[in-house]
Amino acid sequence: MVMPLPFLSRRPTVPAKDGASWPHVVILGGGFAGAHAVGALRDARVRVTLIDRNVYKTFQPLLYQVATAGLNPGDVTMFLRGLSLKVPNMRYRQGEVQGIDPERKVVRLDEGQKGQQEISYDYLILANGATTTFFGTPGAEEHAMPMYTRSQALAIRDRVFSELERSSREAGLSHSHDKLHVCIVGGGPTGVEIAGALADFRMQELDILYPEMDPGTLQLTVLQRGDEVLKEFSTKYRQYAADELRDRGVVLQLGRGVKEVGYDHVVLDDDSVLESDITIWAAGVGIPKMVSEWGFPQDKRGRIAVDDYLQVKGFPGVYAAGDIAGQDEPLPQLAQPAIQSGQAAARAIAAEVAGKPRKKFKYTDLGTMATIGRHAAIAEIPVLGGLSGSLGWAAWLGVHITKMIGHRNQRAVAMNLVSLYGGSRATHQPNPVVGEVNSLRAARIFEEQAAHRLFGAGAGASRPADEVAAENAEGAAEVAEPTNN
Ligand SMILES: Cc1cc2nc3c(=O)[nH]c(=O)nc-3n(C[C@H](O)[C@H](O)[C@H](O)COP(=O)(O)OP(=O)(O)OC[C@H]3O[C@@H](n4cnc5c(N)ncnc54)[C@H](O)[C@@H]3O)c2cc1C
């Protein structure tokens, strides 16, 4: 008898022969919900088409590490076609979904030169997620930097390093008192994580990498409309996070909303003006406007209204999962609800196809985590209770590494985080993951914006000097001196 050698045998990458007649499930979006829905359809007698504008799935919880040069962008993204290794009945198709016609059961895709294409479905899972919202804040779209996607995280990283290079060149000039202010709008997990990572960079690496620059040049401020950061955690941990940030020299402006963003400043609700050379927008998650054109019912926050089975209300065969889906009691827009609802929607379809009864979706709360920085994280886990400090940080690291899809990702993240956080300050060898740093372009834009700048050398070139000076003094008074501990 001839035994097939496992490493020579072909992997089953095509559906079984009768697969062509199987019902067609189209999944819109290969994020947490979509990718896990694919996995849950592995053994179902269906053909699966996964559509996404990107060829990769993004692990958003670690995007802040990409934005702050701790991780490579490819560490937090995974090639969606790789899912077919475990789910041979899946095909991936790149495209931008433009519209859906539930009557004709087709999805309309923009595929570039080919124009619009239609893909028909028997079952549809809407898993296209949420996006950044600027709440109509004037200037925010133009000047603030959102961090929702990999390219946005890279844009922040490159801007930070370009501005650091620009500032370092000016360190010896007459206006060397100029600070490089980074304002982070939003005191939720993303805002806290970016602020903490930049503060760690300032404490551990800045003086080594930029010896010509006073480490106090880099100023970090978190602006939060509410009175506390991390409102999803209990009071004790909110306070812990705020104390950790302050210990790291981050200025917290709590109870202060942003009503306008300019090239080098933000205007707060009370009309005070803060210098902000880089404004990072970590506030606000909304549903993409286009969704309202698809004709599905939406709740008051724009999420697509689904029933207990995650089926879109009034649309048999159409399901929604993850950030885009809103049950009568909506779940938080987080990874675990997206993973679990994506799997549940897929299982409901598999049951329909097999002629079996569907089960209602029941969410299991596995807890919430956030990190502030080196040796400081918080975790609130049902049954286990709360963790903070180094213990919380170890738990946070373990969960974030093991929850990634893709072994390459897990190994790369583990290695890079060990390089970043391993050892003491004495033994640490800084080597940030840098990209396209164009400080000459940054300097050119800085000069071009002189007329619109309220701060720094040559600001307000075309405006009366006393007006600019008064504004500068007012803004400077708002920002505390950093601690460099
Ligand atoms: C910076 C950041 C940090 C976060 N940190 C955490 C955290 O620490 N813990 C946590 O639990 N949650 C965190 N979240 C939230 C978590 O990432 C989301 O809740 C989760 O990604 C939602 O999964 P989803 O599948 O619904 O959407 P997504 O993961 O956003 O996936 C949606 C997919 O749809 C695609 N898509 C969208 N529109 C179209 C279209 N028109 N055509 C084609 N493709 C389209 C997108 O490319 C994307 O791949 C964070 C989010 C962000 C932005």
PDBQT file of the ligand as one rigid body, heavy atoms in Angstrom, charges set to zero:
ROOT
HETATM    1  C1  LIG A 501      -7.008  52.198  16.797  1.00  0.00    +0.000 C 
HETATM    2  C2  LIG A 501      -7.979  51.192  17.310  1.00  0.00    +0.000 A 
HETATM    3  C3  LIG A 501      -7.675  50.471  18.451  1.00  0.00    +0.000 A 
HETATM    4  C4  LIG A 501      -8.561  49.528  18.932  1.00  0.00    +0.000 A 
HETATM    5  N1  LIG A 501      -8.229  48.835  20.066  1.00  0.00    +0.000 NA
HETATM    6  C5  LIG A 501      -9.057  47.881  20.523  1.00  0.00    +0.000 A 
HETATM    7  C6  LIG A 501      -8.706  47.085  21.655  1.00  0.00    +0.000 A 
HETATM    8  O1  LIG A 501      -7.644  47.276  22.267  1.00  0.00    +0.000 OA
HETATM    9  N2  LIG A 501      -9.563  46.118  22.048  1.00  0.00    +0.000 N 
HETATM   10  C7  LIG A 501     -10.735  45.876  21.392  1.00  0.00    +0.000 A 
HETATM   11  O2  LIG A 501     -11.462  44.959  21.772  1.00  0.00    +0.000 OA
HETATM   12  N3  LIG A 501     -11.110  46.628  20.326  1.00  0.00    +0.000 NA
HETATM   13  C8  LIG A 501     -10.301  47.607  19.877  1.00  0.00    +0.000 A 
HETATM   14  N4  LIG A 501     -10.666  48.364  18.792  1.00  0.00    +0.000 N 
HETATM   15  C9  LIG A 501     -11.985  48.138  18.170  1.00  0.00    +0.000 C 
HETATM   16  C10 LIG A 501     -11.940  46.934  17.250  1.00  0.00    +0.000 C 
HETATM   17  O3  LIG A 501     -10.819  47.008  16.410  1.00  0.00    +0.000 OA
HETATM   18  C11 LIG A 501     -13.221  46.923  16.423  1.00  0.00    +0.000 C 
HETATM   19  O4  LIG A 501     -14.298  46.822  17.299  1.00  0.00    +0.000 OA
HETATM   20  C12 LIG A 501     -13.210  45.743  15.467  1.00  0.00    +0.000 C 
HETATM   21  O5  LIG A 501     -12.190  45.917  14.511  1.00  0.00    +0.000 OA
HETATM   22  C13 LIG A 501     -14.553  45.616  14.747  1.00  0.00    +0.000 C 
HETATM   23  O6  LIG A 501     -14.473  44.553  13.864  1.00  0.00    +0.000 OA
HETATM   24  P1  LIG A 501     -15.322  44.587  12.510  1.00  0.00    +0.000 P 
HETATM   25  O7  LIG A 501     -15.028  43.284  11.826  1.00  0.00    +0.000 OA
HETATM   26  O8  LIG A 501     -16.718  44.919  12.803  1.00  0.00    +0.000 OA
HETATM   27  O9  LIG A 501     -14.736  45.791  11.666  1.00  0.00    +0.000 OA
HETATM   28  P2  LIG A 501     -13.264  46.013  11.129  1.00  0.00    +0.000 P 
HETATM   29  O10 LIG A 501     -12.285  45.199  11.888  1.00  0.00    +0.000 OA
HETATM   30  O11 LIG A 501     -13.091  47.480  11.093  1.00  0.00    +0.000 OA
HETATM   31  O12 LIG A 501     -13.307  45.436   9.645  1.00  0.00    +0.000 OA
HETATM   32  C14 LIG A 501     -14.076  46.014   8.619  1.00  0.00    +0.000 C 
HETATM   33  C15 LIG A 501     -13.479  45.598   7.283  1.00  0.00    +0.000 C 
HETATM   34  O13 LIG A 501     -14.351  46.010   6.242  1.00  0.00    +0.000 OA
HETATM   35  C16 LIG A 501     -13.609  46.586   5.186  1.00  0.00    +0.000 C 
HETATM   36  N5  LIG A 501     -14.501  47.539   4.499  1.00  0.00    +0.000 N 
HETATM   37  C17 LIG A 501     -15.192  48.554   5.071  1.00  0.00    +0.000 A 
HETATM   38  N6  LIG A 501     -15.951  49.187   4.152  1.00  0.00    +0.000 NA
HETATM   39  C18 LIG A 501     -15.725  48.570   2.976  1.00  0.00    +0.000 A 
HETATM   40  C19 LIG A 501     -16.205  48.765   1.654  1.00  0.00    +0.000 A 
HETATM   41  N7  LIG A 501     -17.097  49.734   1.349  1.00  0.00    +0.000 N 
HETATM   42  N8  LIG A 501     -15.746  47.967   0.673  1.00  0.00    +0.000 NA
HETATM   43  C20 LIG A 501     -14.843  46.980   0.954  1.00  0.00    +0.000 A 
HETATM   44  N9  LIG A 501     -14.365  46.743   2.180  1.00  0.00    +0.000 NA
HETATM   45  C21 LIG A 501     -14.805  47.516   3.189  1.00  0.00    +0.000 A 
HETATM   46  C22 LIG A 501     -12.427  47.240   5.869  1.00  0.00    +0.000 C 
HETATM   47  O14 LIG A 501     -11.327  47.348   4.976  1.00  0.00    +0.000 OA
HETATM   48  C23 LIG A 501     -12.139  46.259   7.012  1.00  0.00    +0.000 C 
HETATM   49  O15 LIG A 501     -11.187  45.275   6.665  1.00  0.00    +0.000 OA
HETATM   50  C24 LIG A 501      -9.794  49.307  18.269  1.00  0.00    +0.000 A 
HETATM   51  C25 LIG A 501     -10.098  50.033  17.119  1.00  0.00    +0.000 A 
HETATM   52  C26 LIG A 501      -9.198  50.958  16.635  1.00  0.00    +0.000 A 
HETATM   53  C27 LIG A 501      -9.525  51.732  15.384  1.00  0.00    +0.000 C 
ENDROOT
TORSDOF 0
